[in-house]
Amino acid sequence: MDEYERRLEEERFSCLYQRVEAIEKRQKDMEELISSVAVLAQRMGTVEGNVSEIRGNVRTLMEKPGKRWDSVIEKTLLVVVGAVVAWILSRIGI
């Protein structure tokens, strides 16, 4: 092997070595990305659980005013009916 061939071999080796290093770096970056995606997926599951819980709490809170309004109407009707019955009874003389 003469000097020229030896230099060509060294350049090829150097080029291949750089390519291997680049591939190893990309592989490491991909492994980190996969790990990050796994963590994000886990957190997303936790967020979905929290959203479901919050959604249930909001429904409960939204039902309360309706129940209160129903209770107010019921009591008002009872007072009105009681007043009408009392008025009728007072007219009859009882």
Secondary structure by P-SEA (a helix, b strand, c coil): ccaaaaaaaaaaaaaaaaaaaaaaaaaaaaaaaaaaaaaaaaaaaaaaaaaaaaaaaaaaaaaaaaaaaaaaaaaaaaaaaaaaaaaaaaaacc
